[in-house]
Amino acid sequence: MSCLATLKEKGLKLTPQRRMIVDIIHDKGEHLTAEDIIAYVQNKMPGVNKSTIYRTLEILEQAGCVFKSESGNHFIYHHAEEGHHHHLVCRKCGKSLDCSENLFLPVEKSLAVKYGFQTSFKHMMITGLCQECKNTI
């Protein structure tokens, strides 16, 4: 189901700002920071308040339309249709590699068995050194 249909189904207004934010996240097809989204929106619709954009991103996340993850001092958003996956981010060059959602299954199982703790690893960012940067040390 599309984000706009999901919002409508939940009884939320489809304001021009919300429509634009959904379109940006969907059309860009990449991971965007809140700052990226703010810049795109304010470029197309000057005067839109940052707090409106942040609230909309929160609504989209709660509705399951986008996934949000933290990378350093930024939150990164991507369309939920891309599915769950994790990122390996090089702290030296900034290169990002996607890796499978299944990466953390052994850890999830181990935590459940050992501690009775149910985890939810969703869209994790793992920092380290990529192969190229590791070889230059």
C-alpha atoms as a printed R data frame, in Angstrom:
    type eleno elety resid chain resno      x       y      z
1   ATOM     1    CA   MET     A     1  0.000   0.000  0.000
2   ATOM     2    CA   SER     A     2  1.327   3.457 -0.833
3   ATOM     3    CA   CYS     A     3  2.198   5.945  1.874
4   ATOM     4    CA   LEU     A     4 -0.563   8.296  0.803
5   ATOM     5    CA   ALA     A     5 -3.130   5.484  0.973
6   ATOM     6    CA   THR     A     6 -1.780   4.468  4.381
7   ATOM     7    CA   LEU     A     7 -2.079   8.016  5.712
8   ATOM     8    CA   LYS     A     8 -5.585   8.349  4.314
9   ATOM     9    CA   GLU     A     9 -6.588   4.995  5.826
10  ATOM    10    CA   LYS     A    10 -5.351   6.218  9.221
11  ATOM    11    CA   GLY     A    11 -7.511   9.318  8.901
12  ATOM    12    CA   LEU     A    12 -4.594  11.717  8.462
13  ATOM    13    CA   LYS     A    13 -4.873  14.745  6.212
14  ATOM    14    CA   LEU     A    14 -3.020  14.618  2.916
15  ATOM    15    CA   THR     A    15 -1.674  18.157  3.025
16  ATOM    16    CA   PRO     A    16  0.440  19.442  0.147
17  ATOM    17    CA   GLN     A    17  3.486  19.358  2.442
18  ATOM    18    CA   ARG     A    18  2.895  15.703  3.382
19  ATOM    19    CA   ARG     A    19  2.352  14.747 -0.234
20  ATOM    20    CA   MET     A    20  5.583  16.466 -1.241
21  ATOM    21    CA   ILE     A    21  7.615  14.795  1.522
22  ATOM    22    CA   VAL     A    22  6.236  11.381  0.561
23  ATOM    23    CA   ASP     A    23  7.034  12.060 -3.098
24  ATOM    24    CA   ILE     A    24 10.592  13.151 -2.279
25  ATOM    25    CA   ILE     A    25 11.306  10.046 -0.204
26  ATOM    26    CA   HIS     A    26  9.740   7.771 -2.805
27  ATOM    27    CA   ASP     A    27 11.166   9.415 -5.929
28  ATOM    28    CA   LYS     A    28 14.740   9.880 -4.710
29  ATOM    29    CA   GLY     A    29 15.073   6.153 -4.051
30  ATOM    30    CA   GLU     A    30 17.967   6.721 -1.689
31  ATOM    31    CA   HIS     A    31 18.598   7.336  1.958
32  ATOM    32    CA   LEU     A    32 17.998  10.947  2.871
33  ATOM    33    CA   THR     A    33 18.778  12.914  5.997
34  ATOM    34    CA   ALA     A    34 16.125  15.145  7.500
35  ATOM    35    CA   GLU     A    35 18.266  18.056  6.346
36  ATOM    36    CA   ASP     A    36 18.195  16.746  2.749
37  ATOM    37    CA   ILE     A    37 14.414  16.485  2.879
38  ATOM    38    CA   ILE     A    38 14.079  19.955  4.390
39  ATOM    39    CA   ALA     A    39 16.242  21.419  1.606
40  ATOM    40    CA   TYR     A    40 14.195  19.691 -1.124
41  ATOM    41    CA   VAL     A    41 10.883  20.797  0.392
42  ATOM    42    CA   GLN     A    42 11.938  24.385  1.034
43  ATOM    43    CA   ASN     A    43 13.361  24.616 -2.487
44  ATOM    44    CA   LYS     A    44 10.013  23.605 -3.992
45  ATOM    45    CA   MET     A    45  7.750  25.151 -1.372
46  ATOM    46    CA   PRO     A    46  9.504  28.078  0.355
47  ATOM    47    CA   GLY     A    47  8.154  28.961  3.762
48  ATOM    48    CA   VAL     A    48  7.425  25.423  4.934
49  ATOM    49    CA   ASN     A    49  8.520  25.271  8.540
50  ATOM    50    CA   LYS     A    50 11.169  22.727  9.538
51  ATOM    51    CA   SER     A    51  8.986  21.568 12.425
52  ATOM    52    CA   THR     A    52  6.245  20.649  9.933
53  ATOM    53    CA   ILE     A    53  8.722  18.491  8.043
54  ATOM    54    CA   TYR     A    54 10.033  16.817 11.206
55  ATOM    55    CA   ARG     A    55  6.447  16.122 12.382
56  ATOM    56    CA   THR     A    56  5.576  14.662  9.001
57  ATOM    57    CA   LEU     A    57  8.643  12.408  9.067
58  ATOM    58    CA   GLU     A    58  7.613  11.199 12.532
59  ATOM    59    CA   ILE     A    59  4.072  10.514 11.294
60  ATOM    60    CA   LEU     A    60  5.433   8.616  8.282
61  ATOM    61    CA   GLU     A    61  7.673   6.533 10.524
62  ATOM    62    CA   GLN     A    62  4.839   5.724 12.941
63  ATOM    63    CA   ALA     A    63  2.608   4.773 10.002
64  ATOM    64    CA   GLY     A    64  5.270   2.351  8.726
65  ATOM    65    CA   CYS     A    65  5.884   4.314  5.524
66  ATOM    66    CA   VAL     A    66  9.545   5.100  6.213
67  ATOM    67    CA   PHE     A    67 12.364   3.636  8.236
68  ATOM    68    CA   LYS     A    68 14.557   5.946 10.289
69  ATOM    69    CA   SER     A    69 18.044   5.200 11.510
70  ATOM    70    CA   GLU     A    70 20.712   7.240 13.214
71  ATOM    71    CA   SER     A    71 24.035   7.954 11.605
72  ATOM    72    CA   GLY     A    72 26.282  10.175 13.691
73  ATOM    73    CA   ASN     A    73 24.408  13.414 14.330
74  ATOM    74    CA   HIS     A    74 21.799  12.765 11.646
75  ATOM    75    CA   PHE     A    75 18.726  10.674 11.150
76  ATOM    76    CA   ILE     A    76 18.458   8.937  7.809
77  ATOM    77    CA   TYR     A    77 15.138   8.044  6.212
78  ATOM    78    CA   HIS     A    78 14.240   5.650  3.452
79  ATOM    79    CA   HIS     A    79 11.024   4.403  1.953
80  ATOM    80    CA   ALA     A    80  9.651   1.286  3.642
81  ATOM    81    CA   GLU     A    81  9.145  -0.394  0.269
82  ATOM    82    CA   GLU     A    82 12.940  -0.843  0.178
83  ATOM    83    CA   GLY     A    83 12.525  -3.249  3.093
84  ATOM    84    CA   HIS     A    84 14.646  -3.764  6.165
85  ATOM    85    CA   HIS     A    85 18.363  -3.860  5.706
86  ATOM    86    CA   HIS     A    86 21.435  -2.731  7.554
87  ATOM    87    CA   HIS     A    87 24.363  -0.522  6.608
88  ATOM    88    CA   LEU     A    88 28.079  -0.855  7.036
89  ATOM    89    CA   VAL     A    89 29.453   2.699  6.979
90  ATOM    90    CA   CYS     A    90 33.149   3.468  6.665
91  ATOM    91    CA   ARG     A    91 34.097   6.037  9.281
92  ATOM    92    CA   LYS     A    92 37.054   7.187  7.154
93  ATOM    93    CA   CYS     A    93 35.660   7.636  3.614
94  ATOM    94    CA   GLY     A    94 31.903   7.520  4.361
95  ATOM    95    CA   LYS     A    95 31.204   4.680  1.923
96  ATOM    96    CA   SER     A    96 28.035   2.754  2.812
97  ATOM    97    CA   LEU     A    97 27.309  -0.873  2.003
98  ATOM    98    CA   ASP     A    98 23.902  -2.482  2.434
99  ATOM    99    CA   CYS     A    99 23.839  -5.830  4.174
100 ATOM   100    CA   SER     A   100 21.128  -8.369  4.814
101 ATOM   101    CA   GLU     A   101 18.470  -8.070  7.463
102 ATOM   102    CA   ASN     A   102 19.412 -11.613  8.512
103 ATOM   103    CA   LEU     A   103 22.807 -10.439  9.744
104 ATOM   104    CA   PHE     A   104 21.537 -10.030 13.305
105 ATOM   105    CA   LEU     A   105 19.378 -13.179 13.525
106 ATOM   106    CA   PRO     A   106 22.017 -15.121 15.496
107 ATOM   107    CA   VAL     A   107 22.335 -12.213 17.963
108 ATOM   108    CA   GLU     A   108 18.545 -11.935 18.309
109 ATOM   109    CA   LYS     A   109 18.279 -15.668 19.003
110 ATOM   110    CA   SER     A   110 21.160 -15.611 21.460
111 ATOM   111    CA   LEU     A   111 19.665 -12.700 23.423
112 ATOM   112    CA   ALA     A   112 16.294 -14.456 23.522
113 ATOM   113    CA   VAL     A   113 17.760 -17.738 24.768
114 ATOM   114    CA   LYS     A   114 20.323 -16.333 27.191
115 ATOM   115    CA   TYR     A   115 18.381 -13.379 28.607
116 ATOM   116    CA   GLY     A   116 14.770 -13.892 27.556
117 ATOM   117    CA   PHE     A   117 15.065 -10.563 25.777
118 ATOM   118    CA   GLN     A   118 13.237  -9.973 22.517
119 ATOM   119    CA   THR     A   119 15.096  -7.528 20.282
120 ATOM   120    CA   SER     A   120 14.166  -5.742 17.135
121 ATOM   121    CA   PHE     A   121 17.091  -4.846 14.944
122 ATOM   122    CA   LYS     A   122 15.652  -2.521 12.331
123 ATOM   123    CA   HIS     A   123 17.831  -0.650  9.897
124 ATOM   124    CA   MET     A   124 21.065  -0.610 11.849
125 ATOM   125    CA   MET     A   125 24.083   1.531 10.969
126 ATOM   126    CA   ILE     A   126 27.377  -0.138 11.813
127 ATOM   127    CA   THR     A   127 30.533   1.926 11.525
128 ATOM   128    CA   GLY     A   128 34.018   0.640 10.849
129 ATOM   129    CA   LEU     A   129 36.535   0.646  8.023
130 ATOM   130    CA   CYS     A   130 35.832  -0.506  4.482
131 ATOM   131    CA   GLN     A   131 38.255  -2.833  2.706
132 ATOM   132    CA   GLU     A   132 40.014   0.003  0.858
133 ATOM   133    CA   CYS     A   133 40.505   2.191  3.944
134 ATOM   134    CA   LYS     A   134 41.538  -0.781  6.068
135 ATOM   135    CA   ASN     A   135 44.289  -1.537  3.564
136 ATOM   136    CA   THR     A   136 45.686   2.024  3.788
137 ATOM   137    CA   ILE     A   137 46.340   1.851  7.520
